[in-house]
């Protein structure tokens, strides 16, 4: 590990390498890096336990997917939604959306039961955090427009001792924040030096030293008191008093890269656990597409539409995607994620919702539109470990966010070109051109009071579907490190001839043995042929489940060659093979604990999953459940004086403290399993996503 090795070398001192003494030193019990939905949920539960919580965020909004990334349309599974079987904080978010607008679906969109304005999401979540701090007597120290630049670990690299952040504000006489798109500001945000745009504050985050009696101050009654001494075999009383936890809730797994814990990126090699993978070897460059969202308003009359100079470059990519018969394609896309439809709504119905009318606002997030889907070493968005090393970003002080700025810029251009295609374009890359008619009676919404809150009109940050994914610690049954895989959640038909024809015979048999469920022992003992094995019809049940997730395995695959928008380009072949239904699933604690670094937890999309499982473990309610688990686990570990890995290191043997943690989660309204989850219940047919 470049960073950790440099920082743990004898005589190394992070502070001595800084360009100046930190402008501020802040102490925390829990430091959350990334203020998206997972980070917000982590803070919410931590505050309810009375913790001192620091949270940093690259943008100036909390909420990630539903605010700064603009995807303010909740992705949910039907039965889970019907039962409102979510974390209590996520349910409260939905209730507050309904209270704010007087209806849950103010946009009257058809993709979701709730589409709304991104800036309102930030406001609602901010209120929720303030209420949680008051209720739990916790303290939130919120650092917007702040990035993490460097870490300092202890001598053996097992504990994060110091985190250095940089907060940026507009320089004197400079334009306000959110004037420029992210590609123009991101590298500046990660540099210590002031610039023409930004004035920088260097912030040192350190553990809050706690006296044992401090743990006994007022908390919610369902929380446990502190034991009189640490439970961990690893911690002395002194270490316990200064214990803190750092949570990576970033969109791409920044701390994972900085701490250089083992992780994966992109496609995994085909195996019996991920049999639908399109490659026999790993491909770290092919990740799911990212999206700069934007908002557009229907108008009474056609509006002036100025063609971007780069439009011809991106035009060959855009499409309505598939033949849907005799429909108005534009209205289909417009109402898909419509986020505002004020009264009176149209009495005419289209696609199950009211027809669009002037004044309606739509947020755009479309696969063959503003999705940008690089997939080669020339244009991948998230740099690999080898690329980071070559660029010097893993050297002390070298971190610049780990993203390819040029690809961000192209994604921004692609989104702006897509708007022009919607309103003026006449071509379609996947369908006959005659289906594409201009729709100039719309305007692109930009400005600080617009839905995205930016002068340029694009979301403050792209919607990220996939980032770096940790490899959990080796465990019983997971010699190479814990990971949630395709077979753990998928409903795919593995009787499809593809699997027997593609997989080596031994791997094909392993696949079916893994699917045998309760019959696995007899299948192995009797040598039952794969075609005679009955597959289980449920997801894997984890003894260390701390949250829940359900959504389809949903792909926006990378494109086959460079650049993504090249005429005739196609999606990476085979990635969609695993696309489809998934069973209700669980979030195991082992998927949130990285290797080597003991006081770090991972929330959100960077938990230990394969790329196929990650395609389901990425939506809004999952992020909240994972964040609730991270916040509860961190607070519980502080109370008990243990390190998170000690809660699971003796599995499958009983883990009493793990059981207490799960009871606390359930008692606080954060489910760890779906109703009737057991190895004997195979009746999950009603739990379908669509």
WOMOLIN-V321754 format. One record per residue. N is the residue number from 1. RES is the residue in three letters. SS is DSSP state (a for helix, b for strand, c for the rest). Layout:
{{N | RES | SS} {N | RES | SS}}
This chain:
{{1 | UNK | c} {2 | UNK | a} {3 | UNK | a} {4 | UNK | a} {5 | UNK | a} {6 | UNK | a} {7 | UNK | a} {8 | UNK | a} {9 | UNK | c} {10 | UNK | c} {11 | UNK | c} {12 | UNK | c} {13 | UNK | c} {14 | UNK | a} {15 | UNK | a} {16 | UNK | a} {17 | UNK | a} {18 | UNK | c} {19 | UNK | c} {20 | UNK | c} {21 | UNK | c} {22 | UNK | c} {23 | UNK | c} {24 | UNK | b} {25 | UNK | b} {26 | UNK | b} {27 | UNK | b} {28 | UNK | b} {29 | UNK | c} {30 | UNK | b} {31 | UNK | b} {32 | UNK | b} {33 | UNK | b} {34 | UNK | c} {35 | UNK | c} {36 | UNK | c} {37 | UNK | a} {38 | UNK | a} {39 | UNK | a} {40 | UNK | a} {41 | UNK | a} {42 | UNK | a} {43 | UNK | a} {44 | UNK | a} {45 | UNK | a} {46 | UNK | a} {47 | UNK | a} {48 | UNK | a} {49 | UNK | c} {50 | UNK | c} {51 | UNK | c} {52 | UNK | b} {53 | UNK | b} {54 | UNK | b} {55 | UNK | b} {56 | UNK | b} {57 | UNK | c} {58 | UNK | c} {59 | UNK | c} {60 | UNK | c} {61 | UNK | c} {62 | UNK | c} {63 | UNK | c} {64 | UNK | a} {65 | UNK | a} {66 | UNK | a} {67 | UNK | c} {68 | UNK | c} {69 | UNK | c} {70 | UNK | c} {71 | UNK | c} {72 | UNK | c} {73 | UNK | b} {74 | UNK | c} {75 | UNK | c} {76 | UNK | c} {77 | UNK | c} {78 | UNK | a} {79 | UNK | a} {80 | UNK | a} {81 | UNK | a} {82 | UNK | a} {83 | UNK | a} {84 | UNK | c} {85 | UNK | c} {86 | UNK | c} {87 | UNK | c} {88 | UNK | a} {89 | UNK | a} {90 | UNK | a} {91 | UNK | a} {92 | UNK | a} {93 | UNK | a} {94 | UNK | a} {95 | UNK | a} {96 | UNK | a} {97 | UNK | a} {98 | UNK | a} {99 | UNK | a} {100 | UNK | a} {101 | UNK | a} {102 | UNK | c} {103 | UNK | c} {104 | UNK | c} {105 | UNK | c} {106 | UNK | c} {107 | UNK | c} {108 | UNK | c} {109 | UNK | c} {110 | UNK | c} {111 | UNK | c} {112 | UNK | c} {113 | UNK | c} {114 | UNK | c} {115 | UNK | b} {116 | UNK | c} {117 | UNK | c} {118 | UNK | a} {119 | UNK | a} {120 | UNK | a} {121 | UNK | a} {122 | UNK | a} {123 | UNK | a} {124 | UNK | a} {125 | UNK | a} {126 | UNK | a} {127 | UNK | a} {128 | UNK | a} {129 | UNK | a} {130 | UNK | a} {131 | UNK | a} {132 | UNK | a} {133 | UNK | a} {134 | UNK | a} {135 | UNK | a} {136 | UNK | a} {137 | UNK | c} {138 | UNK | c} {139 | UNK | b} {140 | UNK | b} {141 | UNK | b} {142 | UNK | b} {143 | UNK | b} {144 | UNK | c} {145 | UNK | c} {146 | UNK | b} {147 | UNK | b} {148 | UNK | b} {149 | UNK | b} {150 | UNK | b} {151 | UNK | b} {152 | UNK | b} {153 | UNK | b} {154 | UNK | c} {155 | UNK | c} {156 | UNK | c} {157 | UNK | c} {158 | UNK | c} {159 | UNK | c} {160 | UNK | b} {161 | UNK | b} {162 | UNK | b} {163 | UNK | b} {164 | UNK | b} {165 | UNK | b} {166 | UNK | b} {167 | UNK | b} {168 | UNK | b} {169 | UNK | b} {170 | UNK | b} {171 | UNK | c} {172 | UNK | c} {173 | UNK | c} {174 | UNK | c} {175 | UNK | c} {176 | UNK | c} {177 | UNK | c} {178 | UNK | c} {179 | UNK | c} {180 | UNK | c} {181 | UNK | c} {182 | UNK | a} {183 | UNK | a} {184 | UNK | a} {185 | UNK | a} {186 | UNK | a} {187 | UNK | a} {188 | UNK | a} {189 | UNK | a} {190 | UNK | c} {191 | UNK | c} {192 | UNK | c} {193 | UNK | c} {194 | UNK | c} {195 | UNK | c} {196 | UNK | c} {197 | UNK | c} {198 | UNK | b} {199 | UNK | b} {200 | UNK | b} {201 | UNK | b} {202 | UNK | b} {203 | UNK | b} {204 | UNK | b} {205 | UNK | b} {206 | UNK | b} {207 | UNK | b} {208 | UNK | c} {209 | UNK | c} {210 | UNK | c} {211 | UNK | c} {212 | UNK | a} {213 | UNK | a} {214 | UNK | a} {215 | UNK | a} {216 | UNK | a} {217 | UNK | c} {218 | UNK | c} {219 | UNK | c} {220 | UNK | c} {221 | UNK | c} {222 | UNK | c} {223 | UNK | c} {224 | UNK | c} {225 | UNK | c} {226 | UNK | c} {227 | UNK | c} {228 | UNK | c} {229 | UNK | c} {230 | UNK | c} {231 | UNK | c} {232 | UNK | c} {233 | UNK | c} {234 | UNK | c} {235 | UNK | c} {236 | UNK | c} {237 | UNK | a} {238 | UNK | a} {239 | UNK | a} {240 | UNK | a} {241 | UNK | a} {242 | UNK | c} {243 | UNK | c} {244 | UNK | c} {245 | UNK | b} {246 | UNK | b} {247 | UNK | b} {248 | UNK | b} {249 | UNK | c} {250 | UNK | c} {251 | UNK | c} {252 | UNK | c} {253 | UNK | c} {254 | UNK | a} {255 | UNK | a} {256 | UNK | a} {257 | UNK | a} {258 | UNK | a} {259 | UNK | a} {260 | UNK | c} {261 | UNK | c} {262 | UNK | c} {263 | UNK | b} {264 | UNK | b} {265 | UNK | c} {266 | UNK | c} {267 | UNK | b} {268 | UNK | c} {269 | UNK | c} {270 | UNK | c} {271 | UNK | c} {272 | UNK | c} {273 | UNK | c} {274 | UNK | c} {275 | UNK | c} {276 | UNK | c} {277 | UNK | c} {278 | UNK | c} {279 | UNK | c} {280 | UNK | c} {281 | UNK | c} {282 | UNK | c} {283 | UNK | b} {284 | UNK | c} {285 | UNK | c} {286 | UNK | c} {287 | UNK | c} {288 | UNK | c} {289 | UNK | c} {290 | UNK | b} {291 | UNK | b} {292 | UNK | c} {293 | UNK | c} {294 | UNK | b} {295 | UNK | b} {296 | UNK | b} {297 | UNK | b} {298 | UNK | b} {299 | UNK | c} {300 | UNK | c} {301 | UNK | c} {302 | UNK | c} {303 | UNK | c} {304 | UNK | c} {305 | UNK | c} {306 | UNK | c} {307 | UNK | c} {308 | UNK | c} {309 | UNK | c} {310 | UNK | c} {311 | UNK | a} {312 | UNK | a} {313 | UNK | a} {314 | UNK | a} {315 | UNK | a} {316 | UNK | c} {317 | UNK | c} {318 | UNK | c} {319 | UNK | c} {320 | UNK | c} {321 | UNK | c} {322 | UNK | c} {323 | UNK | c} {324 | UNK | c} {325 | UNK | c} {326 | UNK | c} {327 | UNK | c} {328 | UNK | c} {329 | UNK | a} {330 | UNK | a} {331 | UNK | a} {332 | UNK | a} {333 | UNK | a} {334 | UNK | a} {335 | UNK | a} {336 | UNK | a} {337 | UNK | c} {338 | UNK | b} {339 | UNK | b} {340 | UNK | b} {341 | UNK | c} {342 | UNK | c} {343 | UNK | c} {344 | UNK | c} {345 | UNK | c} {346 | UNK | c} {347 | UNK | c} {348 | UNK | c} {349 | UNK | b} {350 | UNK | b} {351 | UNK | c} {352 | UNK | c} {353 | UNK | b} {354 | UNK | b} {355 | UNK | c} {356 | UNK | c} {357 | UNK | c} {358 | UNK | c} {359 | UNK | c} {360 | UNK | c} {361 | UNK | b} {362 | UNK | b} {363 | UNK | b} {364 | UNK | b} {365 | UNK | c} {366 | UNK | c} {367 | UNK | c} {368 | UNK | c} {369 | UNK | c} {370 | UNK | c} {371 | UNK | b} {372 | UNK | b} {373 | UNK | c} {374 | UNK | c} {375 | UNK | c} {376 | UNK | c} {377 | UNK | c} {378 | UNK | c} {379 | UNK | c} {380 | UNK | c} {381 | UNK | c} {382 | UNK | b} {383 | UNK | c} {384 | UNK | c} {385 | UNK | a} {386 | UNK | a} {387 | UNK | a} {388 | UNK | a} {389 | UNK | a} {390 | UNK | a} {391 | UNK | a} {392 | UNK | c} {393 | UNK | c} {394 | UNK | c} {395 | UNK | c} {396 | UNK | c} {397 | UNK | c} {398 | UNK | c} {399 | UNK | c} {400 | UNK | c} {401 | UNK | c} {402 | UNK | c} {403 | UNK | b} {404 | UNK | c} {405 | UNK | a} {406 | UNK | a} {407 | UNK | a} {408 | UNK | a} {409 | UNK | a} {410 | UNK | a} {411 | UNK | a} {412 | UNK | a} {413 | UNK | a} {414 | UNK | a} {415 | UNK | a} {416 | UNK | a} {417 | UNK | a} {418 | UNK | a} {419 | UNK | a} {420 | UNK | a} {421 | UNK | a} {422 | UNK | a} {423 | UNK | a} {424 | UNK | a} {425 | UNK | c} {426 | UNK | c} {427 | UNK | c} {428 | UNK | c} {429 | UNK | c} {430 | UNK | c} {431 | UNK | c} {432 | UNK | c} {433 | UNK | a} {434 | UNK | a} {435 | UNK | a} {436 | UNK | c} {437 | UNK | c} {438 | UNK | c} {439 | UNK | c} {440 | UNK | c} {441 | UNK | c} {442 | UNK | b} {443 | UNK | b} {444 | UNK | b} {445 | UNK | c} {446 | UNK | c} {447 | UNK | b} {448 | UNK | c} {449 | UNK | c} {450 | UNK | c} {451 | UNK | c} {452 | UNK | c} {453 | UNK | c} {454 | UNK | b} {455 | UNK | c} {456 | UNK | c} {457 | UNK | c} {458 | UNK | b} {459 | UNK | c} {460 | UNK | c} {461 | UNK | c} {462 | UNK | c} {463 | UNK | b} {464 | UNK | c} {465 | UNK | c} {466 | UNK | c} {467 | UNK | c} {468 | UNK | c} {469 | UNK | b} {470 | UNK | b} {471 | UNK | c} {472 | UNK | b} {473 | UNK | c} {474 | UNK | c} {475 | UNK | b} {476 | UNK | c} {477 | UNK | c} {478 | UNK | b} {479 | UNK | c} {480 | UNK | c} {481 | UNK | c} {482 | UNK | c} {483 | UNK | c} {484 | UNK | b} {485 | UNK | c} {486 | UNK | a} {487 | UNK | a} {488 | UNK | a} {489 | UNK | c} {490 | UNK | b} {491 | UNK | c} {492 | UNK | c} {493 | UNK | c} {494 | UNK | c} {495 | UNK | c} {496 | UNK | c} {497 | UNK | a} {498 | UNK | a} {499 | UNK | a} {500 | UNK | a} {501 | UNK | a} {502 | UNK | a} {503 | UNK | c} {504 | UNK | c} {505 | UNK | a} {506 | UNK | a} {507 | UNK | a} {508 | UNK | a} {509 | UNK | a} {510 | UNK | a} {511 | UNK | a} {512 | UNK | a} {513 | UNK | a} {514 | UNK | a} {515 | UNK | c} {516 | UNK | c} {517 | UNK | a} {518 | UNK | a} {519 | UNK | a} {520 | UNK | a} {521 | UNK | a} {522 | UNK | a} {523 | UNK | a} {524 | UNK | a} {525 | UNK | a} {526 | UNK | a} {527 | UNK | c} {528 | UNK | c} {529 | UNK | c} {530 | UNK | a} {531 | UNK | a} {532 | UNK | a} {533 | UNK | c} {534 | UNK | c} {535 | UNK | c} {536 | UNK | c} {537 | UNK | c} {538 | UNK | c} {539 | UNK | c} {540 | UNK | c} {541 | UNK | c} {542 | UNK | c} {543 | UNK | c} {544 | UNK | c} {545 | UNK | b} {546 | UNK | b} {547 | UNK | b} {548 | UNK | b} {549 | UNK | b} {550 | UNK | c} {551 | UNK | c} {552 | UNK | c} {553 | UNK | b} {554 | UNK | c} {555 | UNK | c} {556 | UNK | c} {557 | UNK | c} {558 | UNK | c} {559 | UNK | b} {560 | UNK | c} {561 | UNK | c} {562 | UNK | c} {563 | UNK | c} {564 | UNK | c} {565 | UNK | c} {566 | UNK | c} {567 | UNK | c} {568 | UNK | c} {569 | UNK | c} {570 | UNK | c} {571 | UNK | b} {572 | UNK | c} {573 | UNK | c} {574 | UNK | c} {575 | UNK | a} {576 | UNK | a} {577 | UNK | a} {578 | UNK | a} {579 | UNK | c} {580 | UNK | b} {581 | UNK | c} {582 | UNK | b} {583 | UNK | c} {584 | UNK | c} {585 | UNK | b} {586 | UNK | b} {587 | UNK | b} {588 | UNK | b} {589 | UNK | a} {590 | UNK | a} {591 | UNK | a} {592 | UNK | a} {593 | UNK | b} {594 | UNK | b} {595 | UNK | c} {596 | UNK | c} {597 | UNK | c} {598 | UNK | c} {599 | UNK | c} {600 | UNK | b} {601 | UNK | b} {602 | UNK | b} {603 | UNK | c} {604 | UNK | a} {605 | UNK | a} {606 | UNK | a} {607 | UNK | c} {608 | UNK | c} {609 | UNK | b} {610 | UNK | c} {611 | UNK | a} {612 | UNK | a} {613 | UNK | a} {614 | UNK | a} {615 | UNK | c} {616 | UNK | c} {617 | UNK | c} {618 | UNK | c} {619 | UNK | c} {620 | UNK | a} {621 | UNK | a} {622 | UNK | a} {623 | UNK | a} {624 | UNK | a} {625 | UNK | a} {626 | UNK | a} {627 | UNK | a} {628 | UNK | a} {629 | UNK | a} {630 | UNK | a} {631 | UNK | a} {632 | UNK | a} {633 | UNK | a} {634 | UNK | a} {635 | UNK | a} {636 | UNK | a} {637 | UNK | a} {638 | UNK | a} {639 | UNK | a} {640 | UNK | a} {641 | UNK | c} {642 | UNK | c} {643 | UNK | c} {644 | UNK | a} {645 | UNK | a} {646 | UNK | a} {647 | UNK | a} {648 | UNK | c} {649 | UNK | c} {650 | UNK | c} {651 | UNK | c} {652 | UNK | c} {653 | UNK | c} {654 | UNK | c} {655 | UNK | c} {656 | UNK | a} {657 | UNK | a} {658 | UNK | a} {659 | UNK | a} {660 | UNK | a} {661 | UNK | a} {662 | UNK | a} {663 | UNK | a} {664 | UNK | a} {665 | UNK | a} {666 | UNK | a} {667 | UNK | a} {668 | UNK | c} {669 | UNK | c} {670 | UNK | c} {671 | UNK | c} {672 | UNK | c} {673 | UNK | c} {674 | UNK | c} {675 | UNK | c} {676 | UNK | c} {677 | UNK | c} {678 | UNK | c} {679 | UNK | c} {680 | UNK | c} {681 | UNK | c} {682 | UNK | c} {683 | UNK | c} {684 | UNK | c} {685 | UNK | c} {686 | UNK | c} {687 | UNK | c} {688 | UNK | c} {689 | UNK | c} {690 | UNK | c}}
